[in-house]
Every structure is written in C-alpha cells, then in structure tokens.
Amino acid sequence: MQIKEVADKLNTTTRTIRFYEQKGLITPEKDTDNDYRTFTDTDILRLSTILALREIGMSVENIKQILHNPDMSMSDYLNVQRSALFEKWIEMKDMIGTLDTMIAQTADGNYSINEIFELAQHLKNMKAMRKYWQDKWNFDKQAADYDQNIKMAGYRFNVHMDYHDALAKAAETVHLEAGDVCADIGVGTGNLGEKFLQKGANVIGIDQSEEMLKVCRQKNPEIDTRKGHFFALPLLDHQVDAIVSSYALHHITNPEKYVALEEMSRVLANEGQICIVDLMFLNEEHRGYVINKFRNEGNTKAIEAIEDEYYADRSKLVSWLEENGYQVETHQFNDILSMIYAVKKK
Ligand SMILES: C[S@@+](CC[C@H](N)C(=O)[O-])C[C@H]1O[C@@H](n2cnc3c(N)ncnc32)[C@H](O)[C@@H]1O
C-alpha cells in the first residue's frame, strides 16, 4: 500500500507517518528510483499500534522501547502507562480541588493571602511526595527470594513472627462475595491477595516494585497486577469493595500514611472494607515500652530494624479512620504486629 492509502485507512496524515519513519519506529520499503514507500500488512499493523499508543499519551521514546525491547511485553508497557496516567489524573484532581477551595475562599473578596499560599504549598508538597518517594529497601532485588526469606526466623529479631496467622486472620475478617473487587496494596509476591482469589474475588495487586509484581503474576496469573503507589492508586473512585495490605504501610512515613488512607478512601465503595496487617505499636507509650524492652535485653539489632522503618502508631490510624466515617476493630498478634479492620459507614 502507498503512504496516502495507509494514511486514509488509519485516519492519520502522511506527515505523521513520515515523522514516525524519521524517528525509526517504522521502516517501510523504499523504491530506490522514485523514493515511493510501500507498506506491508506488518508495517500497517505496527503503525496502528504506534497510533494507538500515542492516543493514550505514551511518548515516542517509550513506544520505541516497546517495539524494540523483547524483555518487556506490550502489556507490561501498557501497565506502566496506565499508572503514569493515573498519577497525572490524581494530580490534576488535586489541583482542581485546591483551585475550588481558593475560589470559595476568595469569593467575597475578603481573604487571607497566607491561606491561599498555604493551599498552594500543600499542593506542592503532595506533588513532591508522589514524585520523590524512594524504595530504600530495594524490593526489586528482594523479590526472587522474598517467599523464602519470610520463612527464616532471624537471629535476634523475627519481623515475620505470626506472618501466616496474621494473613489468615485478615482473609477470615474481610467479607467478600464472588465477583467483589479487592485491591491488595503492596501486594509483593501475592501471599495475601491469593487468599481472596480463593474466595472468588477479583483481586487487583498493586505494588511499586516491577519485580515483585512479576513474581506475583508467576504465582497467581489471575491477580490483575498493577504498578502503583500508596499515594496514587491506579484505580478509579469507589471502584473496590475491599482494600487489604500486609507488611507494606511501614515503608511510608507517618504523615504519608494519612495520604495513603485518604487515597484508600477515594477508591473504596460505600460500606467498603479496609484491612491493614502491619508492623505497628499500639501507641507512643507502647513504642517506648517495646524499644526499652529490647534495649534492656541488649537487642540492638531489633532496635535498628525498627528504626530503619516507619512502624505506625495504631491509635492514630484508628482515630483517623473513625474521624473519617469508619467503624473500626483492631487485633494485636504480638508486640509489633497488629491488624486494623475498618468498614466505611453508609
Ligand atoms: C514486605 S513486602 C510485603 C509483601 C506482601 N504484602 C506480604 O505480606 O508478603 C512490602 C511490599 O510493599 C511494597 N511497597 C513498599 N512501599 C510501597 C509504596 N509506597 N507503594 C506501593 N507499594 C509499596 C514493596 O514493593 C513490597 O512489595
């Protein structure tokens, strides 16, 4: 087929096609005498893929990688693109929300510039939080051995004590019917998510680590794995019936945890459930008591491990949930591990 026919067929312009050719995305055969291009069926298929990916906002550079990188499948790239779009969408929503508040505050002409400035600063901080969070534990590297490592008790500090009981308790506590949607945030290799698959739920496993998602997919191909972050979940508003999360929330700081809870609330349906199993203390006093206990035992390894992460103050998470319309129950497994189960009231 000639370039004009291809352009008509794909509802694009000859100029666009030449641009992708220049960028090396397509290489139609050229007649050496007159420079006319001939497009084969494969060229046309490739071109329609490029146009589709451009339509969903993917950069030319990323498209080039998709077409040339055998290690990543089309679906992997689409997944990455979806997460990027969700992040942009959430950022836009925040901007519009801030703008609405500014308009409301300035409507009667009587406003404080400080308040407007604070709103703008808050927005800026939220953007920075989403952009700059870093995985200082390198979960990509941990992925292959993760399931093996949780079986090890550790020399003087067993961070995974009661791991299996805690996941089982979460699965028993969250009520889901076949077809309900359950998002597991920080899904890792899928150990909690798979328990909900067994109940017939549709499980969406979200994680910031590609490698964890890869292992999760290998073990549980039925889990819909999505690259995403506590601060920008790749989910629509009120899309899920339950959110579960195990051993993940302690990788974000305490102020960041409230942003994560807000994000969970955004995606949760009415009367939806949140179940968090994580490393946390009951409150500040309890934290002091546990750390002191380890100190008296000379267990610096335990103290170092605790201080390397952000164990929550359970009482504060519970207060936030109650103030935001949830009915909350808690369960303690051991000194450092608790479960919070919250149901969004009507
Ligand atoms: C210790 S693993 C727990 C995995 C699994 N939930 C379990 O119980 O075995 C923590 C997981 O949380 C993910 N994670 C940590 N911080 C995250 C964040 N800010 N957003 C999304 N995932 C995160 C990590 O990539 C990792 O897969």
The ligand as an SDF file (V2000), in Angstrom:
LIG
                    3D

 27 29  0  0  0  0  0  0  0  0999 V2000
    7.4860   -6.5590   52.9750 C   0  0  0  0  0  0  0  0  0  0  0  0
    6.7250   -6.5990   51.4150 S   0  0  0  0  0  0  0  0  0  0  0  0
    5.1230   -7.2780   51.7930 C   0  0  0  0  0  0  0  0  0  0  0  0
    4.5290   -8.0140   50.6360 C   0  0  0  0  0  0  0  0  0  0  0  0
    3.1990   -8.7210   50.8950 C   0  0  0  0  0  0  0  0  0  0  0  0
    2.1340   -7.7900   51.1230 N   0  0  0  0  0  0  0  0  0  0  0  0
    3.3020   -9.6750   52.0480 C   0  0  0  0  0  0  0  0  0  0  0  0
    2.5930   -9.5290   53.0430 O   0  0  0  0  0  0  0  0  0  0  0  0
    4.0910  -10.6080   51.9510 O   0  0  0  0  0  0  0  0  0  0  0  0
    6.3480   -4.9060   51.1370 C   0  0  0  0  0  0  0  0  0  0  0  0
    5.7990   -4.6220   49.7510 C   0  0  0  0  0  0  0  0  0  0  0  0
    5.2610   -3.3180   49.7450 O   0  0  0  0  0  0  0  0  0  0  0  0
    5.6790   -2.6640   48.5690 C   0  0  0  0  0  0  0  0  0  0  0  0
    5.7060   -1.2280   48.8460 N   0  0  0  0  0  0  0  0  0  0  0  0
    6.5130   -0.5930   49.7210 C   0  0  0  0  0  0  0  0  0  0  0  0
    6.2680    0.7220   49.6940 N   0  0  0  0  0  0  0  0  0  0  0  0
    5.2900    0.9160   48.7820 C   0  0  0  0  0  0  0  0  0  0  0  0
    4.6280    2.0660   48.2870 C   0  0  0  0  0  0  0  0  0  0  0  0
    4.9370    3.2650   48.7610 N   0  0  0  0  0  0  0  0  0  0  0  0
    3.6760    1.9040   47.3360 N   0  0  0  0  0  0  0  0  0  0  0  0
    3.3910    0.6700   46.8560 C   0  0  0  0  0  0  0  0  0  0  0  0
    3.9990   -0.4540   47.2730 N   0  0  0  0  0  0  0  0  0  0  0  0
    4.9270   -0.3330   48.2380 C   0  0  0  0  0  0  0  0  0  0  0  0
    7.0570   -3.2210   48.2800 C   0  0  0  0  0  0  0  0  0  0  0  0
    7.4580   -3.0270   46.9550 O   0  0  0  0  0  0  0  0  0  0  0  0
    6.8670   -4.6660   48.6870 C   0  0  0  0  0  0  0  0  0  0  0  0
    6.4560   -5.4540   47.6110 O   0  0  0  0  0  0  0  0  0  0  0  0
  1  2  1  0
  2  3  1  0
  2 10  1  0
  3  4  1  0
  4  5  1  0
  5  6  1  0
  5  7  1  0
  7  8  2  0
  7  9  1  0
 10 11  1  0
 11 12  1  0
 11 26  1  0
 12 13  1  0
 13 14  1  0
 13 24  1  0
 14 15  1  0
 14 23  1  0
 15 16  2  0
 16 17  1  0
 17 18  1  0
 17 23  2  0
 18 19  1  0
 18 20  2  0
 20 21  1  0
 21 22  2  0
 22 23  1  0
 24 25  1  0
 24 26  1  0
 26 27  1  0
M  CHG  2   2   1   9  -1
M  END
$$$$
